[in-house]
Amino acid sequence: MYSVRYLVSLGLVIVGCSAGYTMIIMWGITKLLPLNGSAYWIVAGIVFFVIVTVGVCFYIPRLRKMW
């Protein structure tokens, strides 16, 4: 079973890294599509949510053996 300390520390790492990747991806999207106002934030939220979800599903089982 996962400890609370493990889940909190890994969650913070995943959220922090996902924010960086979201900024990079949004920079590329805005070069292709002119997004302004609320459309930008909706797309950014969707991209962030997808990256966090994939990160949680991928990294929690794999990093358990390392930490």
C-alpha positions as CSV (number, residue, x, y, z in Angstrom):
1,M,0.0,0.0,0.0
2,Y,1.2,3.5,-0.7
3,S,2.1,5.8,2.1
4,V,0.6,9.3,2.4
5,R,4.1,10.8,2.3
6,Y,4.9,9.0,-1.0
7,L,1.6,10.0,-2.7
8,V,2.0,13.7,-1.6
9,S,5.6,14.0,-2.7
10,L,5.0,12.2,-6.0
11,G,1.8,14.2,-6.6
12,L,3.7,17.5,-6.2
13,V,6.4,16.3,-8.6
14,I,3.8,15.3,-11.2
15,V,1.9,18.5,-10.9
16,G,5.1,20.6,-11.1
17,C,6.4,18.8,-14.2
18,S,3.0,18.8,-15.8
19,A,2.9,22.6,-15.5
20,G,6.2,22.9,-17.3
21,Y,5.1,20.6,-20.1
22,T,1.8,22.4,-20.4
23,M,3.6,25.7,-20.9
24,I,5.7,24.2,-23.7
25,I,2.8,22.6,-25.4
26,M,0.7,25.7,-25.1
27,W,3.5,27.7,-26.7
28,G,3.4,25.4,-29.7
29,I,-0.4,25.4,-29.9
30,T,-0.5,29.2,-29.9
31,K,2.0,29.3,-32.7
32,L,-0.4,27.1,-34.8
33,L,-3.8,28.5,-33.6
34,P,-4.5,32.0,-32.4
35,L,-6.1,31.4,-29.0
36,N,-7.3,34.4,-26.9
37,G,-9.0,34.8,-23.6
38,S,-11.0,32.0,-22.2
39,A,-10.3,29.6,-25.2
40,Y,-6.6,29.7,-24.2
41,W,-7.3,28.8,-20.6
42,I,-9.8,26.0,-21.5
43,V,-7.2,24.4,-23.8
44,A,-4.5,24.9,-21.2
45,G,-6.7,23.2,-18.6
46,I,-7.4,20.3,-20.8
47,V,-3.8,19.8,-21.7
48,F,-2.7,20.0,-18.1
49,F,-5.4,17.6,-16.9
50,V,-4.4,15.0,-19.6
51,I,-0.7,15.3,-18.7
52,V,-1.4,14.9,-15.0
53,T,-3.7,11.9,-15.5
54,V,-1.2,10.1,-17.7
55,G,1.6,11.0,-15.2
56,V,-0.3,9.6,-12.3
57,C,-1.3,6.4,-14.1
58,F,2.3,5.9,-15.3
59,Y,4.5,7.0,-12.5
60,I,2.9,5.9,-9.3
61,P,3.4,2.1,-9.8
62,R,6.9,2.5,-11.3
63,L,8.4,4.8,-8.8
64,R,7.2,2.8,-5.8
65,K,10.1,0.5,-6.2
66,M,12.6,3.4,-6.2
67,W,11.4,5.5,-3.3
